[in-house]
Amino acid sequence: MITAFRMGDALRCVLVNAPGGANLAAPAESVVRCRPLRNFAFWRQSLARNLNRVTVGDWNGMELSSLASARVRGGVRAWEVDRLHLKAPEQAVDLLEQVVRAAGTRGAERVFLRVPQDSQIVDEARRAGFFPYYEEIHLAGHGTGSSPDFTTNINGRRT
């Protein structure tokens, strides 16, 4: 049964090192910083009863079978699912519906979920009411250490 996370659930996560496995959500923070979210920050926010975060999970005894968490993105009306851990993709619909409902009780009017285009949960997310909003392309490069052949002046023009 999917329930709202309580302080005891956060403590249980610390004890069993949950959530484990891959985070199926790709929040802006992980894309910009190019590193996964750490469990420590999640546990700290959960224990502090942060009003800008909602978390729901499904426990099977001491094992966390699924978890979804959303946080304020740019104001109380826009939220982002930043954690989505599932044992099976079919758990996604109920879990996403619950986390959206919980965010709605905190003032969310829109909840965003960023996933790779080929993600296994795209169809389940659509069944939960999510729809494609826009497509992103992220490019990364490695600096060569040499200066470019041009400079940019204060007006943004290359010289």
DSSP file (Angstrom, degrees, kcal/mol; ACC not computed):
  #  RESIDUE AA STRUCTURE BP1 BP2  ACC     N-H-->O    O-->H-N    N-H-->O    O-->H-N    TCO  KAPPA ALPHA  PHI   PSI    X-CA   Y-CA   Z-CA
    1    1 A M              0   0    0      0, 0.0    58,-0.5     0, 0.0     2,-0.4   0.000 360.0 360.0 360.0 130.6    0.0    0.0    0.0
    2    2 A I  E     +A   58   0A   0     56,-0.2     2,-0.3    54,-0.1    56,-0.2  -0.660 360.0 169.4 -82.4 127.6    1.4    3.4   -1.0
    3    3 A T  E     -A   57   0A   0     54,-2.7    54,-2.6    -2,-0.4     2,-0.1  -0.910  40.2 -89.2-135.2 161.1    1.5    5.9    1.9
    4    4 A A  E     -A   56   0A   0     -2,-0.3    52,-0.3    52,-0.2     2,-0.2  -0.440  53.4-104.0 -65.8 143.2    2.9    9.3    2.7
    5    5 A F        -     0   0    0     50,-3.0     2,-0.2    -2,-0.1    50,-0.2  -0.486  39.4-166.9 -71.9 137.8    6.4    9.1    4.1
    6    6 A R     >  -     0   0    0     -2,-0.2     4,-1.9    -3,-0.1     3,-0.5  -0.702  39.4 -95.8-116.4 172.2    6.7    9.7    7.8
    7    7 A M  H  > S+     0   0    0      1,-0.2     4,-2.2    -2,-0.2     5,-0.2   0.889 125.0  55.0 -57.2 -40.4    9.7   10.4   10.0
    8    8 A G  H  > S+     0   0    0      1,-0.2     4,-2.3     2,-0.2    -1,-0.2   0.852 104.7  53.9 -62.3 -34.8   10.0    6.7   10.8
    9    9 A D  H  > S+     0   0    0     -3,-0.5     4,-2.2     2,-0.2    -1,-0.2   0.899 107.4  50.4 -66.3 -40.3   10.1    5.8    7.1
   10   10 A A  H  X S+     0   0    0     -4,-1.9     4,-1.9     2,-0.2    -2,-0.2   0.913 111.3  48.7 -63.4 -41.7   13.0    8.1    6.6
   11   11 A L  H  X S+     0   0    0     -4,-2.2     4,-2.1     1,-0.2    -2,-0.2   0.896 109.4  52.4 -64.4 -39.2   14.8    6.5    9.6
   12   12 A R  H  X S+     0   0    0     -4,-2.3     4,-2.3     1,-0.2    -1,-0.2   0.880 106.1  54.8 -63.5 -37.3   14.1    3.1    8.1
   13   13 A C  H  X>S+     0   0    0     -4,-2.2     5,-2.3     1,-0.2     4,-0.8   0.910 106.8  50.8 -60.4 -42.3   15.6    4.2    4.8
   14   14 A V  H ><5S+     0   0    0     -4,-1.9     3,-0.6     3,-0.2    -2,-0.2   0.924 111.1  49.0 -60.8 -44.1   18.8    5.2    6.6
   15   15 A L  H 3<5S+     0   0    0     -4,-2.1    -2,-0.2     1,-0.2    -1,-0.2   0.881 121.0  32.9 -65.0 -40.1   18.9    1.7    8.3
   16   16 A V  H 3<5S-     0   0    0     -4,-2.3    -1,-0.2    -5,-0.1    -2,-0.2   0.302 108.2-118.0-102.2   9.3   18.4   -0.3    5.1
   17   17 A N  T <<5 -     0   0    0     -4,-0.8    -3,-0.2    -3,-0.6    -4,-0.1   0.924  55.3-162.0  54.5  49.9   20.2    2.2    2.8
   18   18 A A      < +     0   0    0     -5,-2.3    -1,-0.2    -6,-0.2     2,-0.1  -0.757  57.5  53.2-107.9 157.9   17.1    2.8    0.7
   19   19 A P  S    S+     0   0    0      0, 0.0     2,-0.2     0, 0.0    -1,-0.1   0.509  75.2 175.5 -78.5 144.9   16.1    3.8   -1.8
   20   20 A G        +     0   0    0     44,-0.2    -2,-0.1    -2,-0.1    -3,-0.0  -0.491  35.4  39.6-104.0 178.1   18.4    1.6   -3.8
   21   21 A G  S    S-     0   0    0     -2,-0.2     2,-0.1    64,-0.1    66,-0.1  -0.101  99.9 -27.4  74.3-176.2   18.7    1.1   -7.5
   22   22 A A        -     0   0    0     64,-0.1     2,-0.7     1,-0.1    64,-0.4  -0.433  54.0-125.7 -76.5 142.9   18.5    3.7  -10.2
   23   23 A N        -     0   0    0     -2,-0.1    62,-0.2     1,-0.1    -1,-0.1  -0.809  19.1-162.3 -82.9 115.6   16.5    6.9   -9.9
   24   24 A L        +     0   0    0     60,-3.1     2,-0.3    -2,-0.7    -1,-0.1   0.641  68.2  80.7 -79.0 -14.4   14.2    6.8  -12.9
   25   25 A A        -     0   0    0     59,-0.3    90,-0.2    90,-0.1    59,-0.2  -0.664  66.5-155.5 -87.2 148.7   13.5   10.6  -12.7
   26   26 A A        -     0   0    0     88,-3.3    57,-0.1    -2,-0.3    56,-0.1  -0.673  19.1-168.0-122.9  75.1   16.1   12.9  -14.1
   27   27 A P    >>  -     0   0    0      0, 0.0     4,-1.7     0, 0.0     3,-0.7  -0.162  35.7-105.9 -65.5 160.2   15.6   16.2  -12.1
   28   28 A A  H 3> S+     0   0    0      1,-0.2     4,-3.0     2,-0.2     5,-0.3   0.860 118.0  60.5 -53.1 -39.6   17.2   19.4  -13.3
   29   29 A E  H 3> S+     0   0    0      1,-0.2     4,-2.2     2,-0.2     6,-0.3   0.897 106.7  44.3 -58.7 -42.6   19.7   19.2  -10.4
   30   30 A S  H <>>S+     0   0    0     -3,-0.7     4,-0.8     2,-0.2     5,-0.7   0.827 115.3  48.9 -73.3 -30.1   21.1   15.9  -11.6
   31   31 A V  H  <5S+     0   0    0     -4,-1.7    -2,-0.2     2,-0.2    -1,-0.2   0.922 115.3  42.6 -73.1 -44.5   21.2   17.1  -15.2
   32   32 A V  H  <5S+     0   0    0     -4,-3.0    -2,-0.2     1,-0.2    -3,-0.2   0.916 122.8  37.5 -69.1 -44.0   22.9   20.4  -14.5
   33   33 A R  H  <5S-     0   0    0     -4,-2.2    -1,-0.2    -5,-0.3    -2,-0.2   0.577  98.8-137.5 -86.1  -8.9   25.4   19.0  -12.0
   34   34 A C  T  <5 +     0   0    0     -4,-0.8    -3,-0.2     1,-0.2    -4,-0.1   0.842  69.7  97.4  55.4  37.8   25.9   15.7  -14.0
   35   35 A R  S   <S-     0   0    0     -5,-0.7    -2,-0.2    -6,-0.3    -1,-0.2  -0.989  78.3 -99.8-150.3 151.1   25.8   13.6  -10.9
   36   36 A P        -     0   0    0      0, 0.0     2,-0.2     0, 0.0   -10,-0.0  -0.253  43.7 -96.8 -69.9 158.0   23.1   11.6   -9.1
   37   37 A L        -     0   0    0     45,-0.2     2,-0.3     1,-0.1   -14,-0.1  -0.498  41.2-123.1 -70.4 142.3   21.2   12.9   -6.1
   38   38 A R     >  -     0   0    0     -2,-0.2     4,-1.3     1,-0.1     3,-0.3  -0.661   3.8-135.5 -89.8 143.3   22.6   11.6   -2.9
   39   39 A N  H  > S+     0   0    0     -2,-0.3     4,-2.8     1,-0.2     5,-0.2   0.838 101.0  67.3 -63.3 -32.6   20.4    9.7   -0.4
   40   40 A F  H  > S+     0   0    0      1,-0.2     4,-2.5     2,-0.2    -1,-0.2   0.914 100.7  46.3 -57.0 -46.6   21.8   11.8    2.5
   41   41 A A  H  > S+     0   0    0     -3,-0.3     4,-2.3     1,-0.2    -1,-0.2   0.892 112.8  51.2 -63.9 -39.6   20.2   15.0    1.3
   42   42 A F  H  X S+     0   0    0     -4,-1.3     4,-2.2     2,-0.2    -2,-0.2   0.932 111.4  46.4 -62.9 -46.8   16.9   13.2    0.7
   43   43 A W  H  X S+     0   0    0     -4,-2.8     4,-2.8     2,-0.2     5,-0.2   0.914 111.3  52.4 -62.9 -42.8   16.9   11.7    4.2
   44   44 A R  H  X S+     0   0    0     -4,-2.5     4,-1.7    -5,-0.2    -1,-0.2   0.922 111.9  45.3 -60.1 -45.2   17.8   15.1    5.8
   45   45 A Q  H  <>S+     0   0    0     -4,-2.3     5,-1.7     1,-0.2     4,-0.3   0.872 113.6  50.3 -66.7 -36.8   14.9   16.8    4.0
   46   46 A S  H ><5S+     0   0    0     -4,-2.2     3,-0.9     1,-0.2    -2,-0.2   0.898 111.8  46.9 -68.4 -40.2   12.5   14.0    4.9
   47   47 A L  H 3<5S+     0   0    0     -4,-2.8    -1,-0.2     1,-0.2    -2,-0.2   0.817 108.3  56.2 -70.6 -29.8   13.5   14.1    8.6
   48   48 A A  T 3<5S-     0   0    0     -4,-1.7    -1,-0.2    -5,-0.2    -2,-0.2   0.489 107.1-125.7 -81.0  -2.6   13.2   17.9    8.7
   49   49 A R  T < 5 -     0   0    0     -3,-0.9     2,-0.2    -4,-0.3    -3,-0.2   0.937  32.1-159.9  56.9  49.0    9.6   17.7    7.5
   50   50 A N    > < -     0   0    0     -5,-1.7     3,-1.3     1,-0.2    -1,-0.2  -0.437  13.7-150.6 -63.3 123.1   10.4   20.1    4.7
   51   51 A L  T 3  S+     0   0    0      1,-0.3    -1,-0.2    -2,-0.2    -2,-0.0   0.624  93.5  64.6 -72.1 -12.3    7.1   21.7    3.5
   52   52 A N  T 3  S+     0   0    0     20,-0.1    20,-2.1    19,-0.1     2,-0.3   0.155  99.3  62.6 -96.0  18.3    8.6   22.0    0.0
   53   53 A R  E <   - B   0  71A   0     -3,-1.3     2,-0.4    18,-0.2    18,-0.2  -0.999  56.4-171.3-143.6 139.6    8.8   18.2   -0.5
   54   54 A V  E     - B   0  70A   0     16,-2.6    16,-2.6    -2,-0.3     2,-0.4  -0.986   9.1-174.4-126.6 143.0    6.4   15.4   -0.6
   55   55 A T  E     - B   0  69A   0     -2,-0.4   -50,-3.0    14,-0.2     2,-0.3  -1.000   4.6-176.7-139.3 135.1    7.4   11.7   -0.6
   56   56 A V  E     +AB   4  68A   0     12,-2.8    12,-2.5    -2,-0.4     2,-0.3  -0.953  11.4 172.0-127.3 150.5    5.3    8.6   -0.9
   57   57 A G  E     -AB   3  67A   0    -54,-2.6   -54,-2.7    -2,-0.3     2,-0.5  -0.966  29.9-132.7-153.0 167.8    6.4    5.0   -0.7
   58   58 A D  E     -AB   2  66A   0      8,-2.4     7,-2.6    -2,-0.3     8,-1.2  -0.966  24.7-161.9-129.0 112.3    5.4    1.4   -0.6
   59   59 A W  E     - B   0  64A   0    -58,-0.5     2,-0.5    -2,-0.5     5,-0.2  -0.763  13.9-166.7 -98.1 138.9    7.0   -0.8    2.0
   60   60 A N  E >  S- B   0  63A   0      3,-3.6     3,-1.7    -2,-0.4     2,-0.4  -0.815  72.3 -61.7-118.3  85.7    7.1   -4.6    1.9
   61   61 A G  T 3  S-     0   0    0     -2,-0.5    -1,-0.0     1,-0.3    -2,-0.0  -0.629 118.8 -18.3  70.0-124.4    8.2   -5.3    5.5
   62   62 A M  T 3  S+     0   0    0     -2,-0.4     2,-0.5    -3,-0.1    -1,-0.3   0.431 122.2  94.8 -90.7  -0.3   11.6   -3.7    5.8
   63   63 A E  E <  S-B   60   0A   0     -3,-1.7    -3,-3.6   -45,-0.0     2,-0.8  -0.808  70.9-140.0 -98.1 129.4   12.0   -3.5    2.1
   64   64 A L  E     -B   59   0A   0     -2,-0.5    -5,-0.2    -5,-0.2   -44,-0.2  -0.771  20.6-178.8 -84.3 110.9   11.1   -0.4    0.2
   65   65 A S  E     -     0   0A   0     -7,-2.6    22,-1.0    -2,-0.8     2,-0.3   0.774  65.0  -2.0 -87.1 -24.8    9.5   -1.6   -3.0
   66   66 A S  E     -BC  58  86A   0     -8,-1.2    -8,-2.4    20,-0.2     2,-0.3  -0.981  59.4-177.2-160.6 155.1    8.8    1.8   -4.5
   67   67 A L  E     -BC  57  85A   0     18,-2.5    18,-2.9    -2,-0.3     2,-0.4  -0.981   3.2-176.6-154.3 140.2    9.3    5.5   -3.8
   68   68 A A  E     -BC  56  84A   0    -12,-2.5   -12,-2.8    -2,-0.3     2,-0.4  -0.996   7.9-178.4-137.3 140.2    8.4    8.8   -5.4
   69   69 A S  E     -BC  55  83A   0     14,-2.2    13,-1.9    -2,-0.4    14,-1.7  -0.998   3.5-172.8-139.4 141.2    9.3   12.3   -4.2
   70   70 A A  E     -BC  54  81A   0    -16,-2.6   -16,-2.6    -2,-0.4     2,-0.3  -0.948   3.9-171.2-131.3 153.3    8.6   15.7   -5.5
   71   71 A R  E     -BC  53  80A   0      9,-2.2     9,-2.6    -2,-0.3   -18,-0.2  -0.934  38.9 -78.0-139.9 162.7    9.8   19.2   -4.5
   72   72 A V  E     - C   0  79A   0    -20,-2.1     7,-0.3    -2,-0.3     4,-0.1  -0.366  41.0-173.1 -60.0 136.1    9.0   22.8   -5.2
   73   73 A R  E    S-     0   0A   0      5,-3.4     6,-0.2     2,-0.6    -1,-0.1   0.866  72.6 -17.5-101.4 -52.5   10.6   23.7   -8.5
   74   74 A G  E    S-     0   0A   0      4,-1.0     2,-0.2     1,-0.7     5,-0.1   0.175 127.3 -18.8-144.2  20.0   10.2   27.5   -9.0
   75   75 A G  E >  S- C   0  78A   0      3,-0.6     3,-1.3     1,-0.0    -1,-0.7  -0.765  87.0 -72.5 148.6 166.3    7.5   28.5   -6.6
   76   76 A V  T 3  S+     0   0    0      1,-0.3     3,-0.1    -2,-0.2    30,-0.1   0.664 126.3  56.7 -65.6 -14.4    4.7   26.7   -4.7
   77   77 A R  T 3  S+     0   0    0     31,-0.2    32,-2.8     1,-0.1    33,-2.2   0.689 101.3  58.9 -90.3 -18.4    2.7   26.1   -7.9
   78   78 A A  E <   +Cd  75 110A   0     -3,-1.3    -5,-3.4    30,-0.2    -4,-1.0  -0.954  65.2 174.0-117.5 122.5    5.4   24.3   -9.9
   79   79 A W  E     -Cd  72 111A   0     31,-2.5    33,-2.8    -2,-0.5     2,-0.4  -0.808  16.6-149.1-122.7 162.2    6.8   21.0   -8.5
   80   80 A E  E     -Cd  71 112A   0     -9,-2.6    -9,-2.2    -2,-0.3     2,-0.7  -0.998  18.9-127.8-135.6 131.5    9.2   18.5   -9.9
   81   81 A V  E     +Cd  70 113A   0     31,-3.2    33,-0.5    -2,-0.4   -11,-0.3  -0.690  34.3 170.8 -73.3 115.9    9.4   14.7   -9.3
   82   82 A D  E     +     0   0A   0    -13,-1.9     2,-0.4    -2,-0.7   -12,-0.2   0.560  59.7  41.8-108.0 -10.7   13.1   14.3   -8.4
   83   83 A R  E     +C   69   0A   0    -14,-1.7   -14,-2.2   -57,-0.1     2,-0.3  -0.994  52.5 163.7-139.1 132.8   13.0   10.7   -7.2
   84   84 A L  E     +C   68   0A   0     -2,-0.4   -60,-3.1   -16,-0.2     2,-0.5  -0.830   8.1 172.8-148.1 105.5   11.3    7.7   -8.7
   85   85 A H  E     +C   67   0A   0    -18,-2.9   -18,-2.5    -2,-0.3     2,-0.4  -0.968   8.5 173.0-118.8 124.7   12.5    4.3   -7.5
   86   86 A L  E     -C   66   0A   0     -2,-0.5   -20,-0.2   -64,-0.4   -64,-0.1  -0.968  35.7-157.9-133.2 145.2   10.6    1.2   -8.6
   87   87 A K  S    S+     0   0    0    -22,-1.0    -1,-0.1    -2,-0.4   -21,-0.1   0.782  95.8  16.0 -82.5 -33.1   11.0   -2.5   -8.4
   88   88 A A  S >  S-     0   0    0    -23,-0.2     3,-2.0     1,-0.1    -1,-0.3  -0.999  75.2-127.4-141.8 139.2    8.7   -2.9  -11.4
   89   89 A P  G >  S+     0   0    0      0, 0.0     3,-1.9     0, 0.0     4,-0.3   0.789 104.5  69.1 -56.9 -29.8    7.5   -0.3  -14.0
   90   90 A E  G 3  S+     0   0    0      1,-0.3     4,-0.4     2,-0.2     3,-0.3   0.645  88.2  66.1 -67.7 -11.7    3.8   -1.2  -13.4
   91   91 A Q  G <> S+     0   0    0     -3,-2.0     4,-1.8     1,-0.2    -1,-0.3   0.651  82.2  82.5 -76.2 -15.5    4.1    0.4   -9.9
   92   92 A A  H <> S+     0   0    0     -3,-1.9     4,-3.1    -4,-0.3     5,-0.3   0.860  81.1  57.1 -62.3 -41.7    4.7    3.8  -11.5
   93   93 A V  H  > S+     0   0    0     -3,-0.3     4,-2.5    -4,-0.3     5,-0.2   0.957 112.3  38.7 -59.8 -55.4    1.0    4.8  -12.2
   94   94 A D  H  > S+     0   0    0     -4,-0.4     4,-2.2     1,-0.2    -1,-0.2   0.904 118.0  50.6 -61.8 -41.1   -0.2    4.5   -8.6
   95   95 A L  H  X S+     0   0    0     -4,-1.8     4,-2.3     2,-0.2    -2,-0.2   0.924 112.1  45.4 -64.5 -45.6    3.0    6.0   -7.2
   96   96 A L  H  X S+     0   0    0     -4,-3.1     4,-2.3     1,-0.2     5,-0.2   0.893 111.5  52.8 -66.6 -39.7    2.9    9.0   -9.6
   97   97 A E  H  X S+     0   0    0     -4,-2.5     4,-2.2    -5,-0.3    -1,-0.2   0.917 111.0  47.9 -60.6 -41.7   -0.8    9.6   -8.9
   98   98 A Q  H  X S+     0   0    0     -4,-2.2     4,-2.5     2,-0.2    -2,-0.2   0.909 111.7  47.8 -66.2 -42.9   -0.1    9.6   -5.2
   99   99 A V  H  X S+     0   0    0     -4,-2.3     4,-2.3     2,-0.2    -1,-0.2   0.873 112.5  49.7 -69.5 -34.6    2.9   12.0   -5.3
  100  100 A V  H  X S+     0   0    0     -4,-2.3     4,-2.3     2,-0.2    -1,-0.2   0.916 111.3  49.5 -66.7 -42.6    0.9   14.4   -7.6
  101  101 A R  H  X S+     0   0    0     -4,-2.2     4,-1.5    -5,-0.2    -2,-0.2   0.920 111.6  48.8 -61.0 -44.2   -2.0   14.3   -5.2
  102  102 A A  H  X S+     0   0    0     -4,-2.5     4,-0.5     1,-0.2    -2,-0.2   0.901 111.6  48.7 -64.2 -41.3    0.3   15.0   -2.2
  103  103 A A  H ><>S+     0   0    0     -4,-2.3     5,-2.2     1,-0.2     3,-1.2   0.877 106.4  58.6 -65.5 -36.2    2.0   17.9   -4.1
  104  104 A G  H ><5S+     0   0    0     -4,-2.3     3,-1.5     1,-0.3    -1,-0.2   0.844  98.3  58.1 -61.5 -34.3   -1.5   19.3   -4.9
  105  105 A T  H 3<5S+     0   0    0     -4,-1.5    -1,-0.3     1,-0.3    -2,-0.2   0.696 105.4  52.1 -69.1 -16.4   -2.3   19.5   -1.2
  106  106 A R  T <<5S-     0   0    0     -3,-1.2    -1,-0.3    -4,-0.5    -2,-0.2   0.273 133.3 -87.0-101.1   9.4    0.7   21.8   -0.9
  107  107 A G  T < 5S+     0   0    0     -3,-1.5    -3,-0.2     1,-0.3     2,-0.2   0.461  72.6 154.4 105.1   2.1   -0.4   24.1   -3.7
  108  108 A A      < +     0   0    0     -5,-2.2    -1,-0.3     1,-0.2   -31,-0.2  -0.445  16.0 172.1 -67.4 131.9    1.1   22.5   -6.7
  109  109 A E  S    S+     0   0    0    -32,-2.8     2,-0.4     1,-0.4   -31,-0.2   0.621  74.2  28.9-106.3 -26.4   -0.8   23.3   -9.9
  110  110 A R  E     -d   78   0A   0    -33,-2.2   -31,-2.5    -7,-0.1     2,-0.5  -0.998  63.8-166.6-134.6 139.4    1.8   21.6  -12.2
  111  111 A V  E     -d   79   0A   0     -2,-0.4     2,-0.3   -33,-0.2   -31,-0.2  -0.993  13.1-155.1-126.6 124.4    4.1   18.7  -11.5
  112  112 A F  E     -d   80   0A   0    -33,-2.8   -31,-3.2    -2,-0.5     2,-0.4  -0.752   8.8-169.2-101.2 145.0    6.9   18.0  -13.9
  113  113 A L  E     -d   81   0A   0     -2,-0.3     2,-0.6   -33,-0.2   -31,-0.1  -0.968   7.0-161.4-132.3 116.0    8.6   14.6  -14.5
  114  114 A R        +     0   0    0    -33,-0.5   -88,-3.3    -2,-0.4    -2,-0.0  -0.876  22.7 157.7-100.9 123.1   11.8   14.6  -16.5
  115  115 A V        -     0   0    0     -2,-0.6   -90,-0.1   -90,-0.2   -91,-0.1  -0.963  47.6 -90.9-138.1 155.2   12.8   11.2  -17.9
  116  116 A P    >   -     0   0    0      0, 0.0     3,-2.0     0, 0.0     6,-0.1  -0.360  41.3-115.1 -61.6 149.6   15.0   10.1  -20.8
  117  117 A Q  T 3  S+     0   0    0      1,-0.3     5,-0.1     3,-0.0    18,-0.0   0.816 116.2  47.1 -58.2 -33.5   13.0    9.6  -24.0
  118  118 A D  T 3  S+     0   0    0      4,-0.0    -1,-0.3     3,-0.0     0, 0.0   0.177  83.8 141.1 -95.6  17.9   13.7    5.9  -24.1
  119  119 A S    X   -     0   0    0     -3,-2.0     3,-1.1     1,-0.1     4,-0.3  -0.262  58.4-129.5 -62.8 145.4   12.7    5.4  -20.4
  120  120 A Q  T 3  S+     0   0    0      1,-0.2     4,-0.3     2,-0.1     3,-0.2   0.621 104.8  55.2 -69.0 -13.4   10.8    2.3  -19.5
  121  121 A I  T 3> S+     0   0    0      1,-0.1     4,-2.8     2,-0.1    -1,-0.2   0.341  72.4 101.0-105.8   7.7    8.2    4.4  -17.6
  122  122 A V  H <> S+     0   0    0     -3,-1.1     4,-2.0     1,-0.2     5,-0.2   0.936  87.2  45.1 -57.8 -47.8    7.2    6.8  -20.3
  123  123 A D  H  > S+     0   0    0     -4,-0.3     4,-1.9     1,-0.2    -1,-0.2   0.899 113.9  49.2 -64.8 -40.0    3.9    4.9  -21.0
  124  124 A E  H  > S+     0   0    0     -4,-0.3     4,-1.4     2,-0.2    -1,-0.2   0.898 108.9  53.0 -66.0 -39.6    3.1    4.5  -17.3
  125  125 A A  H  <>S+     0   0    0     -4,-2.8     5,-2.5     1,-0.2    -1,-0.2   0.887 108.1  51.1 -62.8 -38.6    3.7    8.2  -16.7
  126  126 A R  H ><5S+     0   0    0     -4,-2.0     3,-1.5     1,-0.2    -1,-0.2   0.896 107.1  53.0 -64.9 -39.5    1.3    9.0  -19.5
  127  127 A R  H 3<5S+     0   0    0     -4,-1.9    -1,-0.2     1,-0.3    -2,-0.2   0.790 104.9  56.6 -65.1 -26.1   -1.3    6.7  -17.9
  128  128 A A  T 3<5S-     0   0    0     -4,-1.4    -1,-0.3    -5,-0.1    -2,-0.2   0.444 131.4 -92.9 -84.5  -0.1   -0.8    8.7  -14.7
  129  129 A G  T < 5S+     0   0    0     -3,-1.5    -3,-0.2     1,-0.4     2,-0.2   0.422  83.4 131.0 106.7  -0.9   -1.7   11.9  -16.4
  130  130 A F      < -     0   0    0     -5,-2.5    -1,-0.4    -6,-0.2    -2,-0.1  -0.576  32.4-174.1 -82.1 149.7    1.7   13.2  -17.5
  131  131 A F        -     0   0    0     -2,-0.2     2,-0.1    -4,-0.0    -4,-0.0  -0.972  37.5 -82.8-140.3 155.6    2.2   14.3  -21.1
  132  132 A P        +     0   0    0      0, 0.0     3,-0.1     0, 0.0     0, 0.0  -0.386  43.7 174.5 -60.6 129.6    5.2   15.5  -23.2
  133  133 A Y        -     0   0    0      1,-0.5     2,-0.3    -2,-0.1   -21,-0.0   0.817  61.5 -27.7-104.0 -50.2    5.7   19.2  -22.5
  134  134 A Y        -     0   0    0      2,-0.0    -1,-0.5     0, 0.0     2,-0.4  -0.973  58.9-115.1-161.6 162.3    8.9   19.8  -24.4
  135  135 A E        -     0   0    0     -2,-0.3     2,-0.3    -3,-0.1     0, 0.0  -0.836  26.4-159.5-105.2 138.6   12.0   17.9  -25.5
  136  136 A E        -     0   0    0     -2,-0.4     2,-0.4     2,-0.0    -2,-0.0  -0.866   7.8-160.7-115.9 150.0   15.5   18.8  -24.3
  137  137 A I        -     0   0    0     -2,-0.3     2,-0.5     2,-0.0    -2,-0.0  -0.992  10.5-162.0-127.5 124.0   18.8   18.0  -25.8
  138  138 A H        -     0   0    0     -2,-0.4     2,-0.4     2,-0.0    -2,-0.0  -0.922   7.7-174.6-110.9 126.0   21.8   18.1  -23.4
  139  139 A L        -     0   0    0     -2,-0.5     2,-0.4     2,-0.0    -2,-0.0  -0.920   2.7-168.9-117.9 143.8   25.3   18.4  -24.8
  140  140 A A        -     0   0    0     -2,-0.4     2,-0.3     2,-0.0    -2,-0.0  -0.976   4.4-173.7-130.7 146.2   28.5   18.3  -22.9
  141  141 A G        -     0   0    0     -2,-0.4     2,-0.5     0, 0.0    -2,-0.0  -0.920  21.6-127.1-135.3 162.4   32.0   19.2  -24.0
  142  142 A H        -     0   0    0     -2,-0.3    -2,-0.0     2,-0.0     2,-0.0  -0.950  29.1-122.8-113.1 127.1   35.5   18.9  -22.6
  143  143 A G        -     0   0    0     -2,-0.5     0, 0.0     1,-0.1     0, 0.0  -0.320   7.5-149.2 -66.7 148.7   37.7   22.1  -22.6
  144  144 A T        -     0   0    0      2,-0.3    -1,-0.1    -2,-0.0     3,-0.1   0.567  35.4-120.6 -94.5 -10.4   41.0   21.9  -24.4
  145  145 A G  S    S+     0   0    0      1,-0.3     2,-0.3     0, 0.0    -2,-0.1   0.326  78.9 109.0  88.2  -9.7   42.7   24.3  -22.1
  146  146 A S  S    S-     0   0    0      1,-0.1    -1,-0.3     0, 0.0    -2,-0.3  -0.690  74.7-106.7 -98.8 156.5   43.5   26.7  -25.0
  147  147 A S        -     0   0    0     -2,-0.3    -1,-0.1     1,-0.1     0, 0.0  -0.500  38.9-106.2 -79.4 150.0   41.8   30.1  -25.5
  148  148 A P        -     0   0    0      0, 0.0    -1,-0.1     0, 0.0     0, 0.0  -0.206  24.8-113.1 -70.2 166.4   39.3   30.5  -28.3
  149  149 A D  S    S+     0   0    0      2,-0.0     2,-0.3     0, 0.0    -2,-0.0   0.451  96.9  45.8 -79.4  -1.4   40.1   32.4  -31.5
  150  150 A F        -     0   0    0      9,-0.0     2,-0.3     8,-0.0     8,-0.1  -0.906  67.3-146.5-136.6 163.9   37.6   35.1  -30.6
  151  151 A T        -     0   0    0     -2,-0.3     8,-2.8     6,-0.0     2,-0.5  -0.893  16.8-130.4-125.1 160.8   36.5   37.2  -27.7
  152  152 A T  B     -E  158   0B   0     -2,-0.3     6,-0.2     6,-0.2     2,-0.0  -0.955  20.4-147.3-114.6 125.5   33.1   38.4  -26.8
  153  153 A N    >   -     0   0    0      4,-2.6     3,-2.2    -2,-0.5     6,-0.0  -0.229  38.0 -87.8 -83.6 179.4   32.6   42.1  -26.0
  154  154 A I  T 3  S+     0   0    0      1,-0.3    -1,-0.1     2,-0.1    -2,-0.0   0.726 126.5  57.6 -62.7 -23.2   30.2   43.5  -23.5
  155  155 A N  T 3  S-     0   0    0      2,-0.1    -1,-0.3     1,-0.0     3,-0.1   0.410 119.3-107.9 -87.0   1.6   27.4   43.8  -26.1
  156  156 A G  S <  S+     0   0    0     -3,-2.2     2,-0.4     1,-0.3    -2,-0.1   0.579  74.9 136.6  85.1   9.7   27.7   40.0  -26.8
  157  157 A R        -     0   0    0      1,-0.0    -4,-2.6     2,-0.0     2,-0.3  -0.735  54.1-125.0 -94.1 139.2   29.4   40.5  -30.2
  158  158 A R  B      E  152   0B   0     -2,-0.4    -6,-0.2    -6,-0.2    -1,-0.0  -0.616 360.0 360.0 -79.8 136.9   32.3   38.3  -31.2
  159  159 A T              0   0    0     -8,-2.8    -7,-0.1    -2,-0.3    -1,-0.1   0.359 360.0 360.0-129.3 360.0   35.5   40.2  -32.2
